């Protein structure tokens, strides 16, 4: 059946409405597009879920493998201790058997001497010749007796030695048992084991990191996203994005340790960008050893918002290896902006000026940061001593490093060199940048040029 729709005439123009078939096909096309979009969204969601499940499965497999390896090592240690105890028991049994044999020989010697003495006595009664033989027999008997006594003394000494060996074996087994129990207790409390590199590991790590004797090697470590690459660029006086700069990003961009020589040829410094602990499937206490941080002359522990257990583990290992360490909080300019918002709300009724509000925000930011780090150091197992925390902005730090390298050169404020900031921005955001730069560079120069230089 065909529907005829009359045309609508409006003045000199006419609008021809769509036919029913055209409307039907238009709706079906819209439905197909909507279903295709929904199907694509479902496919993306399913793919994301599959990737998440696969990542979780790999993580669980890794944890299971590590647990199996730890169990295997513990089982091997137990077998070695049992082997030592078994060998000690066998030695004691052999000593006891030797003692019994010596006693048996002593008894046999005594019986032989007695028979010989009786025979000599009978010979003496028969004749004078027998008397002479008797004297000889007595002398022989005396000799045998002396040998028997000596043998008995040796047997007694061996018996005492066997008892002493058994006692030592028991003490060693007890010490091993106590050591195993203490290791299990410490792991249960979260106390990290002390892992020290072998000479081969030390040599290989230095070779892999292109370690140069006489240079001073800085490692910048911390969790993912804390701004390690930006800090290294600032410490080198280089802005992000320049050809020689460390690569930066919102997410972790460093998959392996990257080496950056200092751009100033007169500075014997080498900077290393260490992958964040969040990018590696290893516990915090293994992070220090597996990343080879034990070879560095100085370690900068960097964090952004939270002072974490990984930061604590790095500092504890720095203390064990007697490596100078600096605690640094990054992105202070951004963090102080957030604190300033809270301060403005808090003092809204007080009608304070902008300069006073910024001053109070900076003081609050410094206090909260110091308290957070102090709390983390005290709660560490074992407890770590108090230590200064440096709060820095990468832009301010880069400004100071560039200024330091320029020395007494005159600077045109209308055309600031790359890496420098305006004076107003500098004064608003500076916190500990100058002190950090002075402390680490002066300490490094002192160690490389002083009596204990490498």
Phi and psi in degrees as a GROMACS rama.xvg file:
@    title "Ramachandran Plot"
@    xaxis  label "Phi"
@    yaxis  label "Psi"
@TYPE xy
-105.702  127.221  UNK-2
-96.1738  131.195  UNK-3
-104.335  122.079  UNK-4
-108.723  122.539  UNK-5
-70.1556  150.882  UNK-6
-76.0098  147.132  UNK-7
-99.5079  125.398  UNK-8
-105.57  120.984  UNK-9
-121.009  103.247  UNK-10
64.5396  -126.654  UNK-11
-92.3417  -2.29046  UNK-12
-115.014  160.228  UNK-13
-134.27  143.879  UNK-14
-111.624  122.267  UNK-15
-98.9522  108.585  UNK-16
-63.9025  153.998  UNK-17
-65.9349  149.989  UNK-18
-73.1538  168.62  UNK-19
-64.9951  -38.0417  UNK-20
-66.2489  -41.9343  UNK-21
-62.5733  -41.6188  UNK-22
-63.3586  -41.7748  UNK-23
-62.2661  -47.2593  UNK-24
-67.1437  -35.7305  UNK-25
-60.8953  -44.4601  UNK-26
-65.6059  -41.1076  UNK-27
-63.4866  -37.8294  UNK-28
-63.616  -42.0042  UNK-29
-63.1225  -41.5159  UNK-30
-62.4247  -43.0369  UNK-31
-62.1464  -42.1998  UNK-32
-64.176  -43.5535  UNK-33
-62.6784  -43.5559  UNK-34
-64.3326  -38.4658  UNK-35
-63.7508  -41.6063  UNK-36
-65.011  -42.0091  UNK-37
-65.0645  -40.0092  UNK-38
-63.0957  -42.0146  UNK-39
-63.7622  -40.6307  UNK-40
-63.4547  -41.7101  UNK-41
-63.8627  -40.1  UNK-42
-62.2577  -42.6388  UNK-43
-62.5324  -42.5911  UNK-44
-62.8234  -41.929  UNK-45
-63.9912  -39.95  UNK-46
-64.5555  -42.4748  UNK-47
-61.5924  -41.1721  UNK-48
-65.209  -40.8062  UNK-49
-63.6687  -41.0075  UNK-50
-63.6404  -41.3453  UNK-51
-63.4452  -41.4267  UNK-52
-66.4919  -38.2254  UNK-53
-65.3227  -41.8012  UNK-54
-62.3861  -42.7698  UNK-55
-63.773  -39.2917  UNK-56
-65.0625  -42.3148  UNK-57
-63.122  -39.0771  UNK-58
-62.3044  -44.1891  UNK-59
-66.2704  -38.5633  UNK-60
-63.4716  -40.4528  UNK-61
-60.8214  -45.8355  UNK-62
-62.8254  -39.4975  UNK-63
-64.4597  -41.7094  UNK-64
-62.6158  -42.3139  UNK-65
-63.7447  -39.7738  UNK-66
-63.7558  -41.064  UNK-67
-63.8151  -42.3957  UNK-68
-63.3232  -42.4502  UNK-69
-62.25  -42.2378  UNK-70
-64.2888  -38.9083  UNK-71
-64.3794  -42.0049  UNK-72
-63.1264  -41.756  UNK-73
-64.6853  -39.6873  UNK-74
-65.0237  -39.2439  UNK-75
-64.329  -41.336  UNK-76
-62.8168  -40.9865  UNK-77
-63.9977  -41.4917  UNK-78
-64.0335  -39.3554  UNK-79
-64.0553  -40.4968  UNK-80
-65.3782  -40.8389  UNK-81
-63.7474  -38.289  UNK-82
-63.3593  -43.3335  UNK-83
-63.4938  -41.5524  UNK-84
-64.0676  -40.2629  UNK-85
-64.8395  -41.697  UNK-86
-64.1589  -38.3789  UNK-87
-63.7468  -41.5454  UNK-88
-63.9155  -41.0203  UNK-89
-63.719  -40.7089  UNK-90
-61.4576  -41.255  UNK-91
-64.1647  -40.567  UNK-92
-65.6061  -40.0277  UNK-93
-64.3545  -39.7855  UNK-94
-64.0195  -40.2938  UNK-95
-64.3658  -39.9029  UNK-96
-65.1757  -40.0694  UNK-97
-62.7889  -38.747  UNK-98
-63.3009  -43.5472  UNK-99
-62.4277  -40.2977  UNK-100
-64.8077  -39.6743  UNK-101
-64.514  -40.8021  UNK-102
-63.5544  -39.909  UNK-103
-63.2088  -43.6481  UNK-104
-63.8726  -36.5806  UNK-105
-64.4937  -42.6375  UNK-106
-63.6971  -42.5217  UNK-107
-64.1002  -38.5342  UNK-108
-65.2663  -40.7044  UNK-109
-63.8996  -42.6193  UNK-110
-64.1951  -40.8433  UNK-111
-63.8395  -40.9994  UNK-112
-63.2204  -38.8777  UNK-113
-65.613  -43.6572  UNK-114
-62.1278  -41.0108  UNK-115
-65.6525  -38.5506  UNK-116
-64.6119  -42.4933  UNK-117
-63.1624  -39.667  UNK-118
-64.5024  -39.7738  UNK-119
-64.0568  -36.0744  UNK-120
-64.9186  -40.9797  UNK-121
-65.6661  -37.8893  UNK-122
-66.4932  -35.1035  UNK-123
-64.3334  -38.4735  UNK-124
-68.0231  -25.7257  UNK-125
-78.2098  -41.1788  UNK-126
-164.227  168.893  UNK-127
-63.5927  -35.2179  UNK-128
-61.3693  -35.3208  UNK-129
-64.837  -33.9165  UNK-130
-63.1693  -43.5948  UNK-131
-61.0038  -42.4515  UNK-132
-64.4545  -34.4366  UNK-133
-63.7539  -42.2119  UNK-134
-62.7778  -42.0328  UNK-135
-62.2469  -38.6615  UNK-136
-65.57  -39.8999  UNK-137
-63.6345  -41.26  UNK-138
-61.5096  -40.9304  UNK-139
-65.3385  -40.5478  UNK-140
-62.4528  -39.5237  UNK-141
-63.2539  -40.7104  UNK-142
-63.7756  -44.0241  UNK-143
-63.5385  -40.5637  UNK-144
-61.5324  -42.6417  UNK-145
-61.7234  -41.6928  UNK-146
-64.5488  -38.8356  UNK-147
-64.7779  -42.4731  UNK-148
-63.9552  -40.8054  UNK-149
-62.9676  -40.4898  UNK-150
-64.4675  -40.5485  UNK-151
-63.6902  -39.7774  UNK-152
-64.2092  -41.1009  UNK-153
-63.8911  -40.5527  UNK-154
-62.8436  -40.2635  UNK-155
-64.8552  -42.6879  UNK-156
-62.8737  -40.2088  UNK-157
-66.0539  -37.0507  UNK-158
-63.8642  -42.937  UNK-159
-65.2104  -37.9599  UNK-160
-64.3783  -38.632  UNK-161
-64.0347  -41.5332  UNK-162
-63.5255  -40.4568  UNK-163
-65.0926  -40.4361  UNK-164
-63.5485  -39.5881  UNK-165
-65.3883  -39.9616  UNK-166
-63.3059  -44.0431  UNK-167
-62.161  -41.089  UNK-168
-62.7203  -41.4219  UNK-169
-63.6931  -41.6149  UNK-170
-64.6158  -41.0161  UNK-171
-64.2743  -41.3266  UNK-172
-63.4925  -39.1043  UNK-173
-67.2748  -41.1327  UNK-174
-63.1752  -39.9855  UNK-175
-64.0645  -41.2187  UNK-176
-63.3008  -44.3908  UNK-177
-64.6254  -38.1227  UNK-178
-64.3641  -40.735  UNK-179
-64.7785  -41.6643  UNK-180
-64.5347  -39.9284  UNK-181
-66.2017  -39.6592  UNK-182
-63.3729  -41.8697  UNK-183
-64.3793  -39.5899  UNK-184
-64.9196  -44.0158  UNK-185
-64.6578  -39.9466  UNK-186
-63.8492  -37.717  UNK-187
-65.0777  -31.9257  UNK-188
-84.5753  -4.34254  UNK-189
84.4785  12.5213  UNK-190
-81.1715  121.975  UNK-191
-70.7936  143.771  UNK-192
-68.6102  155.772  UNK-193
-89.8994  110.686  UNK-194
-109.315  118.397  UNK-195
-114.38  139.605  UNK-196
-73.9458  149.78  UNK-197
-78.029  169.41  UNK-198
-60.8772  -38.5848  UNK-199
-64.7127  -42.644  UNK-200
-63.2681  -42.1407  UNK-201
-61.2823  -46.1473  UNK-202
-65.0557  -43.1596  UNK-203
-65.8462  -42.1243  UNK-204
-63.9192  -42.81  UNK-205
-60.8822  -40.3837  UNK-206
-65.6794  -44.6539  UNK-207
-62.885  -34.8698  UNK-208
-89.593  3.79757  UNK-209
56.421  46.0687  UNK-210
-66.8592  131.574  UNK-211
-115.788  119.189  UNK-212
-63.2234  133.961  UNK-213
97.8805  -18.9266  UNK-214
-90.2786  169.06  UNK-215
-117.058  119.23  UNK-216
-104.766  115.74  UNK-217
-98.9801  134.067  UNK-218
-113.332  131.089  UNK-219
-106.658  113.835  UNK-220
-127.337  158.837  UNK-221
158.57  -177.938  UNK-222
-74.5617  166.836  UNK-223
-61.7135  142.392  UNK-224
79.4425  9.31418  UNK-225
-84.3513  -5.40083  UNK-226
94.049  30.9114  UNK-227
-64.1445  -45.7217  UNK-228
-63.2535  -41.5856  UNK-229
-64.2366  -37.6392  UNK-230
-64.6799  -42.782  UNK-231
-62.0761  -42.4128  UNK-232
-59.7956  -43.5437  UNK-233
-65.0613  -42.6913  UNK-234
-64.6453  -26.6658  UNK-235
-90.7494  -2.29032  UNK-236
72.6364  32.4918  UNK-237
-124.715  137.335  UNK-238
-84.329  152.97  UNK-239
-59.8801  140.471  UNK-240
95.9581  -14.4532  UNK-241
-73.3864  157.323  UNK-242
-55.2144  -36.8  UNK-243
-92.4693  5.55855  UNK-244
-79.8586  154.521  UNK-245
-68.9741  139.962  UNK-246
-69.2225  133.646  UNK-247
-120.688  163.603  UNK-248
-175.867  166.285  UNK-249
-67.3735  -42.0537  UNK-250
-93.7866  170.345  UNK-251
-63.1465  121.44  UNK-252
-104.392  -8.32549  UNK-253
-103.971  110.615  UNK-254
-90.7442  -17.9415  UNK-255
-146.213  164.066  UNK-256
-63.4634  129.501  UNK-257
-116.143  136.372  UNK-258
-100.47  132.334  UNK-259
-131.808  107.87  UNK-260
-65.5803  153.205  UNK-261
-71.3054  136.225  UNK-262
-68.0814  -18.0268  UNK-263
-85.1249  111.682  UNK-264
-59.377  -25.1101  UNK-265
-81.415  -8.79657  UNK-266
-97.5918  119.805  UNK-267
-83.7727  45.577  UNK-268
-108.766  143.214  UNK-269
-129.227  131.433  UNK-270
-109.547  137.832  UNK-271
-123.613  128.428  UNK-272
-94.0296  110.502  UNK-273
-95.981  133.566  UNK-274
-54.9809  142.788  UNK-275
-67.094  146.231  UNK-276
-60.2096  -28.063  UNK-277
-69.0084  -14.9335  UNK-278
-93.7462  -3.27029  UNK-279
-119.623  142.098  UNK-280
-88.1226  59.7449  UNK-281
-136.864  148.689  UNK-282
-65.8904  160.972  UNK-283
-59.1779  -37.7977  UNK-284
-72.3848  -19.8276  UNK-285
-88.4611  -18.124  UNK-286
-56.2488  -46.3841  UNK-287
-60.0988  -47.124  UNK-288
-72.2196  -47.8194  UNK-289
-67.4437  -27.4991  UNK-290
-85.1108  -3.64903  UNK-291
67.3422  32.4655  UNK-292
-69.1266  -11.6269  UNK-293
-69.8621  -11.4357  UNK-294
-88.6667  -11.6082  UNK-295
-82.4763  153.249  UNK-296
-82.5123  -24.0639  UNK-297
-155.139  142.47  UNK-298
-126.218  128.378  UNK-299
-101.353  115.788  UNK-300
-92.5117  111.209  UNK-301
-107.27  134.912  UNK-302
-139.748  160.228  UNK-303
-106.748  -65.2353  UNK-304
-108.56  -45.5912  UNK-305
-117.185  139.057  UNK-306
-87.2732  109.103  UNK-307
-101.158  172.478  UNK-308
-63.9234  -31.9853  UNK-309
-64.1146  -40.8492  UNK-310
-60.7792  -42.6942  UNK-311
-61.1072  -44.9471  UNK-312
-60.8123  -39.9214  UNK-313
-63.8728  -44.4663  UNK-314
-64.6651  -39.2211  UNK-315
-62.5989  -42.2245  UNK-316
-70.523  -33.3737  UNK-317
-59.8522  -41.0815  UNK-318
-64.5495  -41.268  UNK-319
-64.0698  -40.0963  UNK-320
-92.5496  4.15309  UNK-321
55.7496  45.4037  UNK-322
-102.295  125.944  UNK-323
-58.1492  136.53  UNK-324
-133.495  142.615  UNK-325
-121.817  133.117  UNK-326
-95.771  123.406  UNK-327
-130.264  132.116  UNK-328
-103.076  125.759  UNK-329
-92.8329  173.968  UNK-330
56.6254  39.0663  UNK-331
-63.5094  -35.0181  UNK-332
-62.2638  -42.2646  UNK-333
-68.5584  -42.9688  UNK-334
-65.0234  -37.4623  UNK-335
-69.0614  -28.4687  UNK-336
-62.7304  -41.8879  UNK-337
-66.0181  -41.3868  UNK-338
-65.2787  -37.5267  UNK-339
-61.013  -35.9717  UNK-340
-61.1211  -43.6053  UNK-341
-65.7422  -39.8587  UNK-342
-64.9082  -40.4685  UNK-343
-60.4072  -40.8953  UNK-344
-67.6239  -38.91  UNK-345
-65.7339  -41.5075  UNK-346
-105.551  26.6239  UNK-347
-57.9015  -38.4811  UNK-348
-78.4309  -14.7944  UNK-349
-85.7304  -9.1782  UNK-350
56.5185  42.7953  UNK-351
-78.8487  151.6  UNK-352
-72.7151  163.318  UNK-353
-62.6764  -38.6638  UNK-354
-63.2064  -42.1053  UNK-355
-67.4331  -39.9694  UNK-356
-62.9134  -42.8882  UNK-357
-64.7772  -37.903  UNK-358
-62.5026  -45.4619  UNK-359
-67.674  -36.912  UNK-360
-62.7736  -42.7233  UNK-361
-64.4807  -42.9609  UNK-362
-62.5397  -41.9731  UNK-363
-66.1527  -41.7911  UNK-364
-61.7641  -44.5761  UNK-365
-63.3299  -44.8762  UNK-366
-63.8567  -46.7816  UNK-367
-63.0245  -39.5933  UNK-368
-64.6704  -45.8595  UNK-369
-62.574  -41.9107  UNK-370
-65.0987  -40.0819  UNK-371
-62.8422  -45.2683  UNK-372
-68.291  -42.3588  UNK-373
-59.8444  -41.3707  UNK-374
-63.2118  -43.4387  UNK-375
-63.1173  -39.9089  UNK-376
-67.1969  -38.4701  UNK-377
-71.207  -34.0436  UNK-378
-83.4547  -4.5404  UNK-379
-65.9986  150.147  UNK-380
-118.901  107.032  UNK-381
-75.5368  164.721  UNK-382
-64.227  140.021  UNK-383
-99.2631  147.409  UNK-384
-68.3519  159.448  UNK-385
-60.1954  146.305  UNK-386
-149.932  144.642  UNK-387
-67.556  143.249  UNK-388
-114.07  130.319  UNK-389
-98.3746  125.997  UNK-390
-103.715  123.574  UNK-391
-138.055  155.376  UNK-392
-109.862  130.538  UNK-393
-59.3949  -36.1504  UNK-394
-65.5207  -42.2096  UNK-395
-66.8669  -41.0752  UNK-396
-63.6771  -42.7331  UNK-397
-62.3971  -41.4371  UNK-398
-56.446  -46.5085  UNK-399
-67.0513  -39.5415  UNK-400
-66.2213  -42.0722  UNK-401
-63.6127  -43.8879  UNK-402
-60.566  -41.723  UNK-403
-62.9858  -41.3566  UNK-404
-70.5086  -30.3118  UNK-405
-72.551  -22.5208  UNK-406
65.4425  -126.562  UNK-407
-94.3785  12.5656  UNK-408
-63.6431  142.943  UNK-409
-76.6673  134.488  UNK-410
-110.667  128.368  UNK-411
-84.2557  113.496  UNK-412
-64.7449  -22.4277  UNK-413
-77.715  -22.0675  UNK-414
-132.666  76.1927  UNK-415
-68.1207  139.507  UNK-416
-61.6046  157.587  UNK-417
-58.9914  130.202  UNK-418
102.645  -9.65821  UNK-419
-100.365  156.404  UNK-420
-122.406  164.379  UNK-421
-65.8433  154.671  UNK-422
-60.8886  -40.3411  UNK-423
-62.32  -44.5374  UNK-424
-64.4719  -39.7077  UNK-425
-60.7104  -50.4365  UNK-426
-65.583  -32.6401  UNK-427
-72.1619  -31.0396  UNK-428
-113.08  -10.4531  UNK-429
-67.0718  136.274  UNK-430
-131.64  -83.1452  UNK-431
-117.935  13.4924  UNK-432
-60.6129  -45.1965  UNK-433
-62.7259  -44.1431  UNK-434
-64.8016  -41.1521  UNK-435
-62.0925  -47.8791  UNK-436
-61.624  -43.9143  UNK-437
-64.5674  -45.6276  UNK-438
-64.6053  -49.8663  UNK-439
-72.5534  -37.723  UNK-440
-73.9867  -40.2241  UNK-441
-67.9356  -40.6267  UNK-442
-63.2859  -41.2872  UNK-443
-65.3848  -44.0548  UNK-444
-64.8745  -36.4559  UNK-445
-64.7643  -37.2688  UNK-446
-75.9416  -29.8802  UNK-447
-85.4602  -18.1538  UNK-448
-117.162  -9.39904  UNK-449
-81.6731  -171.772  UNK-450
-60.5855  -30.2659  UNK-451
-96.9711  22.2484  UNK-452
-61.1467  151.502  UNK-453
